[in-house]
């Protein structure tokens, strides 16, 4: 997993093997459940594993939610690389959450909870420290939806493609951009940006 090292993410050999096993499980389930359109091994490593791990430096606190997790990305790779953090992976689609729960069991990820729900119906107490969203919705819509998961100290970390200038110009009034950084994924010929947002204080 040289690509992870290029992102500043240190993985030991066992973690790297478990990440590849995650892809093996995804390939098996994908034959029946159509969980991902990406099926070539190298593309899966880049688009699922490395793209997920790129968000590791942006995590804040110990309680992390991954909304619209789909087949578990970015939540599963991040949970595997950060066993000291607790991850709640949320999706409304039953087959996707079944896969997430299966993969967490197979990989021994005791720090992962799989929740089938619409985000808007949840009321976590306490709020999450970080709410992750990868290709989930435009920022204004996303922030409206995840506000119920957040408190004054929460951070929303959005994994985007091109820098979303128009979306940022339309942020809801209660939200502000804390930071943005461009990310280069080895072998992935596409723009990637990670944005961190929070509610205005007070």
N, C-alpha and C positions, 0 to 999 in steps of 0.2 A: 504493500500500500504506500508506494513512494508518493503518490498524489496527496495523501493525507499529510505527510511530512512537509510538503510544499505549502500546505495551508497553515502550518504551525501546529498541527495536531499530532501528538505523539501516541502511537498505538503499539502495544506489545504484540508478539507473534500470536498469542492466543486470541486477542481482540480482533486482529486482522482475519484470523481463520473463522471466527464467529460471524464477522460481517459478511464474509463470502458464503457462509452457510445460510445466512439470512436470504441472500440472493437465490440459493438453491431451493429454499422453501418457497420463495416467491414464484420461481419458475414452475414448480410442481403445481401450486395452487392456480397459477395463471392459466393453465391448460383447461381448467374447469370453470374458473370464476372471472376470467378477463379483468384482472386487477391492474395491469399496466400495458400500455401499448409499446413499451420499450422492451425488446426481447434479446437483443445482441448483448453478449456478456460485457464487453468493454463499455458499451453505452450505458448499461445498467450501473456499472461501477462509477462512471462519471456523473450520470444524471441522478442516481438515487443515493449512492453512498457518499461520494465526495461533496456533492452539492449540499447534502444534509450536514456533513461534518463541518462545512465552512462556517456554520452559525455558532459553533462551539464557543468562540471568544465573546459572543454577544449575550450569552446566557447570564441572567441576573438572579441571585437568590437560589433557593433550594427546590421550590415547587414550580414545576414547568408544565404548562398546558400546550399541546399541539392540536390546533383546531383544523378541521378538515384534513385530518391526517392521511386519509386514503388508505394505502397499503402500509402505512406506518412511517412515512417520511415527511419531515426529518426526524421524528421522535425516536424511532427504534435505533438508528445508528448513534444518535446523541446519547441515548440511555445506555447503550453498550459501552460507549467511550467514557461515560461519566456515572459510574455506579453509585457515587455518593449523592447524586441528585435524584429527585422523585418526579416521574413523568406521568401525566395523564393524557392519553391519546384519544381524541374525540372525533367521531364521524357519525353521520346520520345513516350511513349505508351498512346494513347488517353484515353482508359478506365481507366487507373490508374490515370491520371490527372483529369478526370471527378470525380472520387471518392474523390481525395484530395480536389478539389474545393467544392464538396458536404459536406464533413466532416467539412471543415473549416467554411462553412455557418452554418451547424447544431450546431456546438460547439461555434459559435460566435467569431471565431478567426480572428479579423480584422487585425492581424499582419502577415497574411499568404497570399502570392500570389502563384497561381498554374500556371506553365508555361509548355506547351507542346512544346518541342524543343530538338534537339540534342545539347548537351553542346557546341560542337565545333563551332556552328553557332552564339553563343551569344557574345555580346561585351558590357558588363555592364559599365556604366559610372556614378559614380566612380566604381572601382572594389569592390568586396565583401571583408569584413573583415575576414570572415571564410568561407571556402568551406568544407562541410561535405560529406563524401562518406562512405557508409556502404555496404560491400560485393559487391563493384561495379566493380573493375578490379584490376589486379596486379599494384603495385605502379608505376613502370615506365610508363605503359600505362595510368594510371589514371592521373598522373602529366602532361603528354603531353596533355591530353584532357582538363584539367581544367585550364591550364595556361592562357587561354583567359579571365578567370573570376578573375584573381589575379593581384595584384599590389605588389610593394616592401614590403608593410606592411601586406599583406594577410597571413593567415595561412590555411593550408590544414589539416583537422582532419580526419584521416582514421580509421574506426572501422573494426578491423580484428579479425580473430580467433587466430591461433597460431602466435607466433612472426615471422614476415616475413623476416628472415635474408637474404635469397637469393634475395628477391625483393629489400631490402635496399642496397645490394651490387651492384645492377644494376641501381641505381638512375641516372636520367639525371644529367649532370654536373652542371646545374644551380640551383639544389635543394639540400637542406640539412635537416637532421633530427634534430629537436629542442628538442624532448622529446618523451618518450614512457612509458606507464604504463600498468601493468596487472590489469584487472578488474575481480572481482568475482561477478557473478550474482546469487543471492540466488536461489537454486533449479535447476540451469542450469549446467549440468555436461559437460562443454566444456571450453576450453581456450578462453579468450577474451583479446585482447590488443587494446589500443587506441594510435595512433601515431600522432604527430604533426610535420608538415613539413613546410618549407618556402623557398622562393628563396634566393640565396646568395645575399648579399648586393652589390650594384655597378653594 
